[in-house]
């Protein structure tokens, strides 16, 4: 009961990110329970990533508002328990991320709240064209902006979690590829830059179907390096 009440306060925004709840004596008084169930309630919330318990005589906890990283960690554990292949994540993204691109293009406020963020991310990509690892980081940020700009919270969280898992896989691949001399060359990176530019143009024009097709082609081409 205590964990349920505190959880609802966190997800509803009643308790803000970084806020300290407690001390423990205050919580004991409020809920009318003894120390063992209170410790167990805090342990449950800590295991869910919603708080960090403060150790010591007074006790209490620091609040962590749920983020996409929380969903990504949970999905990662489930996929690892099933020994899922990274190709499964790639396939899911090829199917779902283009939908986010289409939703971005459908937003009536896209020129004010979507396109500027994509253009800023794209400038970062172009500035790191000659820096392979910087290019990877900037390109992943562009894709993150594409997902989180779709305007649908459910899609943004679900696909955003998959994006984070793919980013981790891509970083691992990049380290090995660079050591083997197999990192995509400047010409291939330039193709990715052109694909990004085209995506931004289609979204700005409100062409949802075109944005979906362009995103699918780009993702399929970009993922081949990692999957190979």
KAVEN-V662068 format. One record per pair of residues at least 24 apart in sequence whose C-alpha atoms are under 10 Angstrom apart, sorted by the first residue. I is the first residue (numbers start at 0). J is the second residue. If there is no record, write none. Layout:
# KAVEN-V662068
i={I,I}
j={J,J}
This chain:
# KAVEN-V662068
i={0,0,0,0,1,1,1,1,1,1,1,1,1,1,1,1,2,2,2,2,2,2,2,2,2,2,3,3,3,4,4,5,5,5,5,5,5,6,6,6,6,6,6,6,6,6,9,9,9,9,9,9,10,10,10,10,11,12,14,14,14,14,15,15,15,15,16,16,16,16,16,16,16,17,17,17,17,17,17,17,18,18,18,18,18,18,19,19,19,19,19,19,19,19,19,20,20,20,20,20,20,20,20,21,21,21,21,21,21,21,22,22,22,22,22,22,23,23,23,23,23,23,23,24,24,24,24,25,25,25,26,26,47,48,66,66,67,67,67,67,67,67,67,67,67,68,68,68,68,68,68,69,69,70,70,70,70,70,70,71,71,71,71,71,71,71,71,71,72,72,72,72,73,74,74,74,74,75,75,75,75,84,85,85,85,85,85,85,86,86,86,86,86,88,88,88,88,88,89,89,89,89,89,89,89,89,89,89,89,90,90,90,91,91,91,92,92,92,92,92,92,92,92,92,93,93,93,93,93,93,93,93,94,94,94,94,94,95,95,95,95,95,95,95,95,96,96,96,96,96,96,96,96,96,96,96,96,96,96,96,97,97,97,97,97,97,97,97,97,97,97,97,97,97,98,98,98,98,98,98,98,98,98,98,98,99,99,99,99,99,99,99,99,99,99,99,99,99,99,99,100,100,100,100,100,100,100,100,100,100,100,100,100,100,100,100,100,100,100,100,100,101,101,101,101,101,101,101,101,101,101,101,101,101,101,101,102,102,102,102,102,102,102,102,102,102,102,102,102,102,103,103,103,103,103,103,103,103,103,103,103,103,103,103,103,103,104,104,104,104,104,104,104,104,104,104,104,104,104,104,104,104,105,105,105,105,105,105,105,105,105,105,106,106,106,106,106,106,106,107,108,108,109,109,109,109,109,109,109,110,110,110,110,111,112,112,113,113,113,113,113,113,113,113,113,114,114,114,114,114,114,114,115,115,116,116,116,116,117,117,117,117,117,117,117,117,117,117,117,118,118,118,118,118,119,120,120,120,121,121,121,121,122,122,124,124,124,124,124,125,125,125,125,125,128,128,128,128,128,128,128,129,129,129,129,130,131,131,131,131,131,131,131,132,132,132,132,132,134,134,135,135,135,135,135,136,136,136,138,138,138,138,138,139,139,139,139,139,140,141,142,142,142,142,145,145,145,145,165,165,168,168,169,169,169,169,170,171,172,172,172,172,173,173,176,176,181,182,182,183,183,187,187,188,190,190,190,191,191,191,191,193,194}
j={30,36,37,40,26,27,29,30,31,32,36,37,39,40,41,44,36,37,38,39,40,41,42,43,44,45,40,43,44,30,40,40,41,44,49,50,62,40,41,43,44,47,49,50,62,64,49,50,62,63,64,65,49,63,64,65,64,64,61,62,63,64,61,62,63,64,49,50,61,62,63,64,65,50,51,60,61,62,63,64,50,60,61,62,63,64,50,51,52,53,59,60,61,62,63,50,52,53,58,59,60,61,62,52,53,57,58,59,60,61,53,56,57,58,59,60,53,55,56,57,58,59,60,56,57,58,59,57,58,59,58,59,73,72,156,160,155,156,157,158,159,160,161,162,163,156,159,160,161,163,164,156,160,156,157,159,160,161,163,156,157,158,159,160,161,162,163,164,160,161,163,164,160,157,160,161,164,160,161,163,164,226,164,165,168,169,225,226,165,222,223,225,226,161,162,164,165,168,161,162,164,165,168,218,219,222,223,225,226,218,219,222,158,161,162,158,159,161,162,165,215,218,219,222,211,214,215,216,217,218,219,222,211,214,215,218,219,146,154,157,158,161,211,214,215,142,143,145,146,149,154,155,158,159,161,162,211,214,215,218,145,146,207,208,209,210,211,212,213,214,215,216,217,218,146,149,154,158,207,208,210,211,212,214,215,142,145,146,147,148,149,150,151,154,155,158,207,210,211,214,142,144,145,146,147,148,149,198,199,201,202,206,207,208,209,210,211,212,213,214,215,145,149,198,201,202,205,206,207,208,209,210,211,212,213,214,145,146,148,149,150,151,154,202,205,206,207,208,210,211,145,146,147,148,149,150,151,199,201,202,203,205,206,207,210,211,148,149,198,199,200,201,202,203,204,205,206,207,208,209,210,211,149,150,202,203,204,205,206,207,208,210,148,149,150,202,203,205,207,205,150,203,148,149,150,202,203,204,205,202,203,204,205,203,148,150,144,145,147,148,149,150,199,202,203,144,145,148,199,200,202,203,199,203,141,144,145,148,141,142,143,144,145,148,195,196,198,199,202,144,195,196,199,200,144,144,145,195,192,195,196,199,192,196,188,189,191,192,195,188,189,191,192,193,184,185,186,188,189,191,192,184,185,188,189,185,173,177,182,183,184,185,188,170,173,174,177,182,188,192,166,169,170,173,188,166,169,170,166,188,191,192,195,163,165,166,169,170,166,195,166,195,214,218,198,199,202,214,222,225,225,226,222,224,225,226,225,225,224,225,226,227,224,225,224,225,224,224,225,221,224,220,221,221,217,220,221,217,218,220,221,217,218}
